[in-house]
Amino acid sequence: MARNFLPYRIAFYIGIVAVWQIIAMIGIWPDNIFPSPYEVMQDLAFGATDGSLFSGIATSMWRLSIGLVIATGGGIILGIFMARVEAINQTIGSLVLGLQSIPSIAWVPLAILWFGLTDVGIIFVTAIGSIFAVTINTYTGVKNIDPHFIEAARNMGARGNQLIIAVLIPAAFPYMISGFKQGWAFAWRGIIGAEILFSFLGLGFLINAGRSLNDVSQVIAIMMVIMVIGLAIDSIVFKRLENKVMSRWGLH
């Protein structure tokens, strides 16, 4: 039976906040450099009251959703083609490996030059930052399918799209889940970085606004929101999806 670590986790975070409050009360650093948890919570409450916090979250999540749909669809298609067509793997595949090493933030200047300070530019950075993780994990999953399994499906009449949808994708799905998770993480970091540099709405914009106003409380508050959203999506979406897939495939 799995042990419930939730109480320990709650106690751990309460301890962090308590230590943070004590350090702030001692006054080692001034408030404009190291604000207390109370000041950060005040900033969050103010952002929630005037609507800027929820607007920023909604804007970032909207851009993220579009970017991830593009990255996931494109990555699955490209990964399958790389795994099934050696010529594509030896050409485009090598390019994908190289492009994956480029951080999402490095695409921002190019996005600004191509698309200007628009939503399209931010979505481009989000998609390009995550598509290669999905591609590589899809490729790995398809390559690891037992060839006899594919041959058996062909003998039963599976061809073309039917083979891909009914055989290849389900068989490669445990690997693809890892790609989706990595893609989400890269996209989330990429979109915040892009919004900081684009200064065009979203949570990244709110961080940059806090920096411009020398408001450390706002910067830390938005960073906490970004972290909480990341933890929530990982726990609610990916951990549950991973558990279902692992259970379905008998991997735990």
PyRosetta script that sets phi, psi and omega in degrees:
from pyrosetta import init, pose_from_sequence

init()
pose = pose_from_sequence("MARNFLPYRIAFYIGIVAVWQIIAMIGIWPDNIFPSPYEVMQDLAFGATDGSLFSGIATSMWRLSIGLVIATGGGIILGIFMARVEAINQTIGSLVLGLQSIPSIAWVPLAILWFGLTDVGIIFVTAIGSIFAVTINTYTGVKNIDPHFIEAARNMGARGNQLIIAVLIPAAFPYMISGFKQGWAFAWRGIIGAEILFSFLGLGFLINAGRSLNDVSQVIAIMMVIMVIGLAIDSIVFKRLENKVMSRWGLH")
pose.set_psi(1, 130.6)
pose.set_omega(1, -177.3)
pose.set_phi(2, -69.2)
pose.set_psi(2, 138.3)
pose.set_omega(2, -179.2)
pose.set_phi(3, -80.9)
pose.set_psi(3, 139.3)
pose.set_omega(3, 179.8)
pose.set_phi(4, -86.4)
pose.set_psi(4, 110.4)
pose.set_omega(4, -178.7)
pose.set_phi(5, -97.2)
pose.set_psi(5, 5.0)
pose.set_omega(5, -177.2)
pose.set_phi(6, -57.8)
pose.set_psi(6, -45.7)
pose.set_omega(6, 178.7)
pose.set_phi(7, -59.5)
pose.set_psi(7, -38.4)
pose.set_omega(7, 179.1)
pose.set_phi(8, -66.4)
pose.set_psi(8, -38.4)
pose.set_omega(8, 179.8)
pose.set_phi(9, -65.4)
pose.set_psi(9, -42.7)
pose.set_omega(9, 178.7)
pose.set_phi(10, -63.4)
pose.set_psi(10, -44.4)
pose.set_omega(10, 179.4)
pose.set_phi(11, -62.6)
pose.set_psi(11, -37.9)
pose.set_omega(11, 179.5)
pose.set_phi(12, -61.2)
pose.set_psi(12, -47.6)
pose.set_omega(12, -178.1)
pose.set_phi(13, -70.8)
pose.set_psi(13, -34.6)
pose.set_omega(13, 174.5)
pose.set_phi(14, -62.6)
pose.set_psi(14, -39.6)
pose.set_omega(14, 177.5)
pose.set_phi(15, -62.5)
pose.set_psi(15, -41.0)
pose.set_omega(15, 178.5)
pose.set_phi(16, -61.6)
pose.set_psi(16, -45.4)
pose.set_omega(16, 179.8)
pose.set_phi(17, -63.3)
pose.set_psi(17, -40.0)
pose.set_omega(17, -179.9)
pose.set_phi(18, -63.8)
pose.set_psi(18, -45.2)
pose.set_omega(18, 178.2)
pose.set_phi(19, -63.5)
pose.set_psi(19, -41.9)
pose.set_omega(19, 177.4)
pose.set_phi(20, -58.2)
pose.set_psi(20, -45.2)
pose.set_omega(20, -179.8)
pose.set_phi(21, -65.0)
pose.set_psi(21, -41.4)
pose.set_omega(21, 179.7)
pose.set_phi(22, -62.6)
pose.set_psi(22, -45.5)
pose.set_omega(22, 179.3)
pose.set_phi(23, -61.7)
pose.set_psi(23, -40.1)
pose.set_omega(23, 179.2)
pose.set_phi(24, -65.2)
pose.set_psi(24, -38.5)
pose.set_omega(24, -178.9)
pose.set_phi(25, -70.7)
pose.set_psi(25, -32.6)
pose.set_omega(25, 178.8)
pose.set_phi(26, -64.8)
pose.set_psi(26, -31.8)
pose.set_omega(26, 176.2)
pose.set_phi(27, 80.9)
pose.set_psi(27, 33.8)
pose.set_omega(27, 177.5)
pose.set_phi(28, -62.7)
pose.set_psi(28, -39.9)
pose.set_omega(28, 176.7)
pose.set_phi(29, -121.1)
pose.set_psi(29, 151.3)
pose.set_omega(29, 178.4)
pose.set_phi(30, -67.1)
pose.set_psi(30, 160.4)
pose.set_omega(30, -176.7)
pose.set_phi(31, -60.3)
pose.set_psi(31, -31.0)
pose.set_omega(31, -177.9)
pose.set_phi(32, -76.0)
pose.set_psi(32, -4.3)
pose.set_omega(32, 175.5)
pose.set_phi(33, -112.8)
pose.set_psi(33, -40.6)
pose.set_omega(33, -177.4)
pose.set_phi(34, -133.6)
pose.set_psi(34, 84.8)
pose.set_omega(34, -178.9)
pose.set_phi(35, -73.0)
pose.set_psi(35, 158.5)
pose.set_omega(35, 178.2)
pose.set_phi(36, -80.3)
pose.set_psi(36, 163.2)
pose.set_omega(36, 176.0)
pose.set_phi(37, -57.4)
pose.set_psi(37, -35.5)
pose.set_omega(37, 179.7)
pose.set_phi(38, -61.7)
pose.set_psi(38, -42.7)
pose.set_omega(38, 179.3)
pose.set_phi(39, -66.1)
pose.set_psi(39, -37.7)
pose.set_omega(39, 178.0)
pose.set_phi(40, -66.1)
pose.set_psi(40, -41.9)
pose.set_omega(40, 177.9)
pose.set_phi(41, -64.8)
pose.set_psi(41, -36.6)
pose.set_omega(41, 175.8)
pose.set_phi(42, -60.2)
pose.set_psi(42, -43.1)
pose.set_omega(42, 179.5)
pose.set_phi(43, -64.2)
pose.set_psi(43, -41.2)
pose.set_omega(43, 177.4)
pose.set_phi(44, -62.7)
pose.set_psi(44, -43.3)
pose.set_omega(44, 179.8)
pose.set_phi(45, -63.1)
pose.set_psi(45, -39.6)
pose.set_omega(45, 178.9)
pose.set_phi(46, -65.1)
pose.set_psi(46, -42.8)
pose.set_omega(46, 178.6)
pose.set_phi(47, -64.2)
pose.set_psi(47, -36.2)
pose.set_omega(47, 177.7)
pose.set_phi(48, -70.2)
pose.set_psi(48, -36.7)
pose.set_omega(48, -178.5)
pose.set_phi(49, -67.7)
pose.set_psi(49, -45.1)
pose.set_omega(49, -177.7)
pose.set_phi(50, -84.3)
pose.set_psi(50, -2.5)
pose.set_omega(50, 175.2)
pose.set_phi(51, 86.8)
pose.set_psi(51, -8.0)
pose.set_omega(51, -176.7)
pose.set_phi(52, -66.7)
pose.set_psi(52, -34.3)
pose.set_omega(52, -179.6)
pose.set_phi(53, -65.8)
pose.set_psi(53, -49.4)
pose.set_omega(53, -178.1)
pose.set_phi(54, -68.4)
pose.set_psi(54, -34.0)
pose.set_omega(54, 176.1)
pose.set_phi(55, -64.9)
pose.set_psi(55, -42.3)
pose.set_omega(55, 178.3)
pose.set_phi(56, -63.4)
pose.set_psi(56, -43.6)
pose.set_omega(56, 178.9)
pose.set_phi(57, -62.6)
pose.set_psi(57, -46.5)
pose.set_omega(57, -178.1)
pose.set_phi(58, -62.4)
pose.set_psi(58, -41.9)
pose.set_omega(58, -179.2)
pose.set_phi(59, -65.0)
pose.set_psi(59, -46.4)
pose.set_omega(59, -179.9)
pose.set_phi(60, -64.2)
pose.set_psi(60, -41.4)
pose.set_omega(60, -178.7)
pose.set_phi(61, -68.9)
pose.set_psi(61, -34.6)
pose.set_omega(61, 176.9)
pose.set_phi(62, -63.7)
pose.set_psi(62, -48.5)
pose.set_omega(62, 178.1)
pose.set_phi(63, -62.2)
pose.set_psi(63, -42.0)
pose.set_omega(63, -179.5)
pose.set_phi(64, -61.4)
pose.set_psi(64, -43.5)
pose.set_omega(64, -178.3)
pose.set_phi(65, -60.8)
pose.set_psi(65, -45.4)
pose.set_omega(65, 179.7)
pose.set_phi(66, -64.7)
pose.set_psi(66, -46.9)
pose.set_omega(66, 179.9)
pose.set_phi(67, -60.1)
pose.set_psi(67, -40.2)
pose.set_omega(67, -179.3)
pose.set_phi(68, -70.7)
pose.set_psi(68, -36.8)
pose.set_omega(68, 176.6)
pose.set_phi(69, -61.4)
pose.set_psi(69, -44.7)
pose.set_omega(69, 178.7)
pose.set_phi(70, -63.4)
pose.set_psi(70, -47.0)
pose.set_omega(70, -177.4)
pose.set_phi(71, -65.7)
pose.set_psi(71, -41.0)
pose.set_omega(71, -178.4)
pose.set_phi(72, -67.5)
pose.set_psi(72, -48.4)
pose.set_omega(72, 179.0)
pose.set_phi(73, -61.9)
pose.set_psi(73, -48.4)
pose.set_omega(73, 179.8)
pose.set_phi(74, -65.0)
pose.set_psi(74, -39.5)
pose.set_omega(74, -178.7)
pose.set_phi(75, -67.2)
pose.set_psi(75, -39.8)
pose.set_omega(75, 178.6)
pose.set_phi(76, -64.6)
pose.set_psi(76, -47.2)
pose.set_omega(76, -179.4)
pose.set_phi(77, -61.1)
pose.set_psi(77, -48.5)
pose.set_omega(77, -178.0)
pose.set_phi(78, -65.6)
pose.set_psi(78, -39.9)
pose.set_omega(78, -179.9)
pose.set_phi(79, -64.4)
pose.set_psi(79, -39.7)
pose.set_omega(79, 178.8)
pose.set_phi(80, -66.0)
pose.set_psi(80, -44.6)
pose.set_omega(80, 178.7)
pose.set_phi(81, -62.7)
pose.set_psi(81, -39.8)
pose.set_omega(81, 178.1)
pose.set_phi(82, -62.5)
pose.set_psi(82, -38.2)
pose.set_omega(82, -177.7)
pose.set_phi(83, -75.5)
pose.set_psi(83, -29.8)
pose.set_omega(83, -173.8)
pose.set_phi(84, -98.1)
pose.set_psi(84, -22.0)
pose.set_omega(84, -178.3)
pose.set_phi(85, -122.4)
pose.set_psi(85, 108.4)
pose.set_omega(85, -173.3)
pose.set_phi(86, -63.7)
pose.set_psi(86, -33.8)
pose.set_omega(86, 179.5)
pose.set_phi(87, -61.6)
pose.set_psi(87, -40.0)
pose.set_omega(87, 177.5)
pose.set_phi(88, -68.2)
pose.set_psi(88, -40.0)
pose.set_omega(88, 179.4)
pose.set_phi(89, -62.3)
pose.set_psi(89, -41.0)
pose.set_omega(89, -177.3)
pose.set_phi(90, -75.5)
pose.set_psi(90, -18.1)
pose.set_omega(90, -179.4)
pose.set_phi(91, -106.9)
pose.set_psi(91, -74.0)
pose.set_omega(91, -179.6)
pose.set_phi(92, -64.1)
pose.set_psi(92, -34.9)
pose.set_omega(92, -179.4)
pose.set_phi(93, -58.8)
pose.set_psi(93, -42.7)
pose.set_omega(93, 178.8)
pose.set_phi(94, -66.2)
pose.set_psi(94, -34.4)
pose.set_omega(94, 177.8)
pose.set_phi(95, -67.5)
pose.set_psi(95, -39.9)
pose.set_omega(95, 179.2)
pose.set_phi(96, -60.3)
pose.set_psi(96, -43.6)
pose.set_omega(96, 178.8)
pose.set_phi(97, -60.3)
pose.set_psi(97, -39.7)
pose.set_omega(97, 178.9)
pose.set_phi(98, -69.4)
pose.set_psi(98, -42.8)
pose.set_omega(98, -177.7)
pose.set_phi(99, -68.3)
pose.set_psi(99, -28.6)
pose.set_omega(99, -179.7)
pose.set_phi(100, -63.5)
pose.set_psi(100, -26.1)
pose.set_omega(100, -178.1)
pose.set_phi(101, -77.1)
pose.set_psi(101, -8.6)
pose.set_omega(101, 179.8)
pose.set_phi(102, -84.7)
pose.set_psi(102, 121.8)
pose.set_omega(102, 178.3)
pose.set_phi(103, -62.4)
pose.set_psi(103, 149.6)
pose.set_omega(103, -179.5)
pose.set_phi(104, -54.9)
pose.set_psi(104, -40.5)
pose.set_omega(104, -175.5)
pose.set_phi(105, -63.8)
pose.set_psi(105, -24.7)
pose.set_omega(105, -179.5)
pose.set_phi(106, -71.0)
pose.set_psi(106, -17.6)
pose.set_omega(106, 178.6)
pose.set_phi(107, -82.7)
pose.set_psi(107, -11.5)
pose.set_omega(107, -175.1)
pose.set_phi(108, -61.0)
pose.set_psi(108, -49.5)
pose.set_omega(108, 179.4)
pose.set_phi(109, -56.6)
pose.set_psi(109, -40.6)
pose.set_omega(109, 178.7)
pose.set_phi(110, -65.6)
pose.set_psi(110, -40.6)
pose.set_omega(110, 179.0)
pose.set_phi(111, -62.7)
pose.set_psi(111, -39.2)
pose.set_omega(111, 178.8)
pose.set_phi(112, -65.8)
pose.set_psi(112, -41.8)
pose.set_omega(112, 179.8)
pose.set_phi(113, -67.1)
pose.set_psi(113, -38.2)
pose.set_omega(113, -177.5)
pose.set_phi(114, -79.2)
pose.set_psi(114, -43.6)
pose.set_omega(114, -169.9)
pose.set_phi(115, -116.3)
pose.set_psi(115, -7.8)
pose.set_omega(115, -176.8)
pose.set_phi(116, 73.6)
pose.set_psi(116, -173.2)
pose.set_omega(116, -179.1)
pose.set_phi(117, -82.3)
pose.set_psi(117, 73.0)
pose.set_omega(117, -176.0)
pose.set_phi(118, -129.8)
pose.set_psi(118, 168.2)
pose.set_omega(118, 174.6)
pose.set_phi(119, -60.0)
pose.set_psi(119, -35.8)
pose.set_omega(119, -178.3)
pose.set_phi(120, -59.6)
pose.set_psi(120, -41.5)
pose.set_omega(120, 179.2)
pose.set_phi(121, -62.8)
pose.set_psi(121, -42.8)
pose.set_omega(121, 179.7)
pose.set_phi(122, -67.5)
pose.set_psi(122, -41.6)
pose.set_omega(122, 177.8)
pose.set_phi(123, -63.4)
pose.set_psi(123, -38.1)
pose.set_omega(123, 176.8)
pose.set_phi(124, -59.2)
pose.set_psi(124, -47.2)
pose.set_omega(124, 179.1)
pose.set_phi(125, -60.9)
pose.set_psi(125, -40.8)
pose.set_omega(125, 179.8)
pose.set_phi(126, -63.2)
pose.set_psi(126, -47.0)
pose.set_omega(126, -177.3)
pose.set_phi(127, -68.7)
pose.set_psi(127, -45.8)
pose.set_omega(127, -176.0)
pose.set_phi(128, -68.2)
pose.set_psi(128, -26.6)
pose.set_omega(128, -179.9)
pose.set_phi(129, -76.7)
pose.set_psi(129, -19.6)
pose.set_omega(129, -175.7)
pose.set_phi(130, -115.0)
pose.set_psi(130, -17.8)
pose.set_omega(130, -173.4)
pose.set_phi(131, -62.8)
pose.set_psi(131, -34.3)
pose.set_omega(131, -174.9)
pose.set_phi(132, -73.3)
pose.set_psi(132, -31.6)
pose.set_omega(132, 175.6)
pose.set_phi(133, -64.7)
pose.set_psi(133, -42.4)
pose.set_omega(133, 177.4)
pose.set_phi(134, -64.8)
pose.set_psi(134, -41.9)
pose.set_omega(134, -179.7)
pose.set_phi(135, -59.6)
pose.set_psi(135, -50.6)
pose.set_omega(135, -174.7)
pose.set_phi(136, -66.7)
pose.set_psi(136, -40.4)
pose.set_omega(136, 179.4)
pose.set_phi(137, -71.0)
pose.set_psi(137, -34.4)
pose.set_omega(137, 174.6)
pose.set_phi(138, -65.2)
pose.set_psi(138, -44.5)
pose.set_omega(138, 177.1)
pose.set_phi(139, -57.2)
pose.set_psi(139, -47.5)
pose.set_omega(139, -179.2)
pose.set_phi(140, -62.2)
pose.set_psi(140, -42.5)
pose.set_omega(140, 179.8)
pose.set_phi(141, -62.8)
pose.set_psi(141, -45.4)
pose.set_omega(141, -179.1)
pose.set_phi(142, -67.2)
pose.set_psi(142, -39.9)
pose.set_omega(142, 179.8)
pose.set_phi(143, -65.5)
pose.set_psi(143, -25.9)
pose.set_omega(143, -178.0)
pose.set_phi(144, -89.9)
pose.set_psi(144, 1.3)
pose.set_omega(144, 175.4)
pose.set_phi(145, -70.9)
pose.set_psi(145, 135.5)
pose.set_omega(145, 178.4)
pose.set_phi(146, -60.1)
pose.set_psi(146, 121.3)
pose.set_omega(146, 179.7)
pose.set_phi(147, -55.6)
pose.set_psi(147, -31.8)
pose.set_omega(147, 179.1)
pose.set_phi(148, -65.6)
pose.set_psi(148, -31.8)
pose.set_omega(148, 178.0)
pose.set_phi(149, -65.8)
pose.set_psi(149, -42.7)
pose.set_omega(149, 178.5)
pose.set_phi(150, -67.3)
pose.set_psi(150, -40.7)
pose.set_omega(150, -179.7)
pose.set_phi(151, -64.6)
pose.set_psi(151, -38.8)
pose.set_omega(151, 178.2)
pose.set_phi(152, -63.8)
pose.set_psi(152, -39.8)
pose.set_omega(152, 178.7)
pose.set_phi(153, -64.6)
pose.set_psi(153, -38.7)
pose.set_omega(153, 177.8)
pose.set_phi(154, -65.8)
pose.set_psi(154, -39.0)
pose.set_omega(154, 179.3)
pose.set_phi(155, -64.9)
pose.set_psi(155, -24.4)
pose.set_omega(155, 178.2)
pose.set_phi(156, -91.7)
pose.set_psi(156, 6.5)
pose.set_omega(156, 172.8)
pose.set_phi(157, 101.7)
pose.set_psi(157, 4.0)
pose.set_omega(157, 179.9)
pose.set_phi(158, -74.4)
pose.set_psi(158, 125.9)
pose.set_omega(158, -179.6)
pose.set_phi(159, -143.2)
pose.set_psi(159, 153.8)
pose.set_omega(159, 171.4)
pose.set_phi(160, 55.2)
pose.set_psi(160, -128.9)
pose.set_omega(160, -177.7)
pose.set_phi(161, -61.7)
pose.set_psi(161, -33.8)
pose.set_omega(161, 178.9)
pose.set_phi(162, -63.2)
pose.set_psi(162, -41.5)
pose.set_omega(162, 178.2)
pose.set_phi(163, -63.3)
pose.set_psi(163, -41.9)
pose.set_omega(163, -178.5)
pose.set_phi(164, -67.4)
pose.set_psi(164, -49.9)
pose.set_omega(164, -173.6)
pose.set_phi(165, -73.5)
pose.set_psi(165, -41.3)
pose.set_omega(165, -173.4)
pose.set_phi(166, -91.0)
pose.set_psi(166, -19.2)
pose.set_omega(166, -174.2)
pose.set_phi(167, -122.0)
pose.set_psi(167, -60.3)
pose.set_omega(167, -172.0)
pose.set_phi(168, -64.6)
pose.set_psi(168, -50.4)
pose.set_omega(168, -177.5)
pose.set_phi(169, -64.0)
pose.set_psi(169, -48.4)
pose.set_omega(169, 177.5)
pose.set_phi(170, -59.4)
pose.set_psi(170, -40.4)
pose.set_omega(170, -178.0)
pose.set_phi(171, -69.2)
pose.set_psi(171, -32.2)
pose.set_omega(171, -178.2)
pose.set_phi(172, -90.8)
pose.set_psi(172, -1.7)
pose.set_omega(172, -170.2)
pose.set_phi(173, -59.7)
pose.set_psi(173, -37.9)
pose.set_omega(173, 177.5)
pose.set_phi(174, -57.2)
pose.set_psi(174, -38.2)
pose.set_omega(174, 176.6)
pose.set_phi(175, -72.4)
pose.set_psi(175, -37.6)
pose.set_omega(175, -177.9)
pose.set_phi(176, -65.3)
pose.set_psi(176, -32.0)
pose.set_omega(176, 177.0)
pose.set_phi(177, -58.9)
pose.set_psi(177, -42.9)
pose.set_omega(177, 177.4)
pose.set_phi(178, -61.7)
pose.set_psi(178, -38.8)
pose.set_omega(178, 177.2)
pose.set_phi(179, -64.8)
pose.set_psi(179, -41.3)
pose.set_omega(179, 178.0)
pose.set_phi(180, -62.5)
pose.set_psi(180, -41.8)
pose.set_omega(180, -178.2)
pose.set_phi(181, -66.4)
pose.set_psi(181, -45.1)
pose.set_omega(181, 176.9)
pose.set_phi(182, -64.1)
pose.set_psi(182, -42.1)
pose.set_omega(182, 179.7)
pose.set_phi(183, -61.0)
pose.set_psi(183, -41.8)
pose.set_omega(183, 177.3)
pose.set_phi(184, -61.2)
pose.set_psi(184, -45.6)
pose.set_omega(184, -178.7)
pose.set_phi(185, -63.0)
pose.set_psi(185, -45.0)
pose.set_omega(185, 178.8)
pose.set_phi(186, -64.2)
pose.set_psi(186, -39.9)
pose.set_omega(186, -179.2)
pose.set_phi(187, -66.4)
pose.set_psi(187, -41.2)
pose.set_omega(187, -179.2)
pose.set_phi(188, -64.0)
pose.set_psi(188, -44.8)
pose.set_omega(188, 177.0)
pose.set_phi(189, -65.9)
pose.set_psi(189, -40.9)
pose.set_omega(189, -177.4)
pose.set_phi(190, -64.4)
pose.set_psi(190, -41.3)
pose.set_omega(190, -176.4)
pose.set_phi(191, -69.6)
pose.set_psi(191, -37.1)
pose.set_omega(191, 177.9)
pose.set_phi(192, -66.2)
pose.set_psi(192, -44.2)
pose.set_omega(192, 178.0)
pose.set_phi(193, -62.0)
pose.set_psi(193, -41.0)
pose.set_omega(193, 179.6)
pose.set_phi(194, -65.4)
pose.set_psi(194, -41.4)
pose.set_omega(194, -179.6)
pose.set_phi(195, -66.1)
pose.set_psi(195, -33.2)
pose.set_omega(195, 176.9)
pose.set_phi(196, -63.1)
pose.set_psi(196, -44.9)
pose.set_omega(196, -176.5)
pose.set_phi(197, -79.8)
pose.set_psi(197, -34.0)
pose.set_omega(197, 177.9)
pose.set_phi(198, -72.9)
pose.set_psi(198, -27.8)
pose.set_omega(198, -175.0)
pose.set_phi(199, 50.4)
pose.set_psi(199, 51.4)
pose.set_omega(199, -173.7)
pose.set_phi(200, -135.7)
pose.set_psi(200, 78.7)
pose.set_omega(200, 178.1)
pose.set_phi(201, 59.3)
pose.set_psi(201, 176.3)
pose.set_omega(201, 178.9)
pose.set_phi(202, 89.3)
pose.set_psi(202, 174.0)
pose.set_omega(202, -179.2)
pose.set_phi(203, -65.3)
pose.set_psi(203, -38.3)
pose.set_omega(203, 177.1)
pose.set_phi(204, -60.9)
pose.set_psi(204, -38.6)
pose.set_omega(204, 176.9)
pose.set_phi(205, -61.7)
pose.set_psi(205, -40.6)
pose.set_omega(205, 179.8)
pose.set_phi(206, -66.0)
pose.set_psi(206, -35.7)
pose.set_omega(206, 174.9)
pose.set_phi(207, -63.5)
pose.set_psi(207, -45.6)
pose.set_omega(207, -179.3)
pose.set_phi(208, -65.6)
pose.set_psi(208, -36.2)
pose.set_omega(208, 177.2)
pose.set_phi(209, -64.2)
pose.set_psi(209, -40.5)
pose.set_omega(209, 176.4)
pose.set_phi(210, -62.4)
pose.set_psi(210, -40.7)
pose.set_omega(210, 177.0)
pose.set_phi(211, -62.6)
pose.set_psi(211, -43.6)
pose.set_omega(211, -178.7)
pose.set_phi(212, -62.9)
pose.set_psi(212, -32.4)
pose.set_omega(212, -178.9)
pose.set_phi(213, -93.0)
pose.set_psi(213, 5.4)
pose.set_omega(213, -175.5)
pose.set_phi(214, 55.1)
pose.set_psi(214, 35.1)
pose.set_omega(214, -178.7)
pose.set_phi(215, -101.4)
pose.set_psi(215, 89.3)
pose.set_omega(215, -177.9)
pose.set_phi(216, -65.1)
pose.set_psi(216, -32.9)
pose.set_omega(216, 179.2)
pose.set_phi(217, -59.3)
pose.set_psi(217, -42.5)
pose.set_omega(217, 179.8)
pose.set_phi(218, -67.2)
pose.set_psi(218, -40.7)
pose.set_omega(218, 179.7)
pose.set_phi(219, -60.7)
pose.set_psi(219, -48.0)
pose.set_omega(219, -179.2)
pose.set_phi(220, -66.6)
pose.set_psi(220, -39.5)
pose.set_omega(220, -179.7)
pose.set_phi(221, -60.0)
pose.set_psi(221, -46.1)
pose.set_omega(221, -179.5)
pose.set_phi(222, -69.5)
pose.set_psi(222, -35.5)
pose.set_omega(222, 175.3)
pose.set_phi(223, -60.4)
pose.set_psi(223, -39.0)
pose.set_omega(223, 177.9)
pose.set_phi(224, -65.6)
pose.set_psi(224, -40.2)
pose.set_omega(224, 177.8)
pose.set_phi(225, -62.0)
pose.set_psi(225, -44.1)
pose.set_omega(225, 179.1)
pose.set_phi(226, -60.2)
pose.set_psi(226, -42.7)
pose.set_omega(226, -179.8)
pose.set_phi(227, -65.7)
pose.set_psi(227, -43.9)
pose.set_omega(227, -178.6)
pose.set_phi(228, -63.6)
pose.set_psi(228, -43.1)
pose.set_omega(228, 178.3)
pose.set_phi(229, -61.9)
pose.set_psi(229, -42.9)
pose.set_omega(229, 178.8)
pose.set_phi(230, -60.8)
pose.set_psi(230, -45.4)
pose.set_omega(230, 179.3)
pose.set_phi(231, -65.5)
pose.set_psi(231, -39.6)
pose.set_omega(231, -178.1)
pose.set_phi(232, -65.2)
pose.set_psi(232, -45.9)
pose.set_omega(232, -179.4)
pose.set_phi(233, -65.7)
pose.set_psi(233, -40.1)
pose.set_omega(233, 178.7)
pose.set_phi(234, -62.6)
pose.set_psi(234, -41.3)
pose.set_omega(234, -177.4)
pose.set_phi(235, -76.1)
pose.set_psi(235, -44.7)
pose.set_omega(235, -173.9)
pose.set_phi(236, -77.6)
pose.set_psi(236, -39.5)
pose.set_omega(236, -174.2)
pose.set_phi(237, -96.7)
pose.set_psi(237, -63.0)
pose.set_omega(237, -168.1)
pose.set_phi(238, -75.1)
pose.set_psi(238, -40.4)
pose.set_omega(238, 179.8)
pose.set_phi(239, -64.6)
pose.set_psi(239, -41.3)
pose.set_omega(239, 178.5)
pose.set_phi(240, -66.6)
pose.set_psi(240, -41.5)
pose.set_omega(240, 178.8)
pose.set_phi(241, -64.2)
pose.set_psi(241, -42.7)
pose.set_omega(241, 178.0)
pose.set_phi(242, -61.1)
pose.set_psi(242, -44.4)
pose.set_omega(242, -179.3)
pose.set_phi(243, -62.7)
pose.set_psi(243, -40.9)
pose.set_omega(243, 179.1)
pose.set_phi(244, -65.9)
pose.set_psi(244, -42.8)
pose.set_omega(244, 179.9)
pose.set_phi(245, -65.6)
pose.set_psi(245, -45.3)
pose.set_omega(245, -179.2)
pose.set_phi(246, -63.3)
pose.set_psi(246, -38.7)
pose.set_omega(246, 178.4)
pose.set_phi(247, -67.7)
pose.set_psi(247, -41.8)
pose.set_omega(247, -179.5)
pose.set_phi(248, -63.1)
pose.set_psi(248, -37.9)
pose.set_omega(248, -177.9)
pose.set_phi(249, -91.3)
pose.set_psi(249, 0.6)
pose.set_omega(249, 178.8)
pose.set_phi(250, 66.6)
pose.set_psi(250, 36.4)
pose.set_omega(250, -177.4)
pose.set_phi(251, -95.9)
pose.set_psi(251, -3.1)
pose.set_omega(251, 171.5)
pose.set_phi(252, -157.1)
pose.dump_pdb("model.pdb")
